[in-house]
Amino acid sequence: MKIVLSDDALNWFIEEMEAETGDYIKFFARYGGSSPLHDGFSLGIMKEKPDELAVETEINGVHFYIEDRDYWFFDEHDLHVDVNPKLNELVYTYEKA
């Protein structure tokens, strides 16, 4: 499993979350909403240092990761992160690993 970010997504994190070198951005399963993989759960993000890394991608010194406790959510899929330019919101797609 891997985390793949587009250049637009990386810029979104820098601009909207003020991500900078040394920061950690966590993708996690949260109760509520919906996703293509799990009804009743959606993907959340927050800036926070990891406890137990399962997957990590580092780009320009910013670490994007998933904790071991949230690994189940991705159900053997890679996470692809992009931006909807009209809404300036993140878009997640899941591709079978």
Secondary structure as UniProt FT lines:
FT   STRAND          3..5
FT   HELIX           7..16
FT   TURN            21..22
FT   STRAND          24..34
FT   STRAND          39..47
FT   STRAND          53..59
FT   TURN            60..61
FT   STRAND          62..67
FT   HELIX           68..74
FT   TURN            75..76
FT   STRAND          77..84
FT   TURN            85..88
FT   STRAND          89..96
//
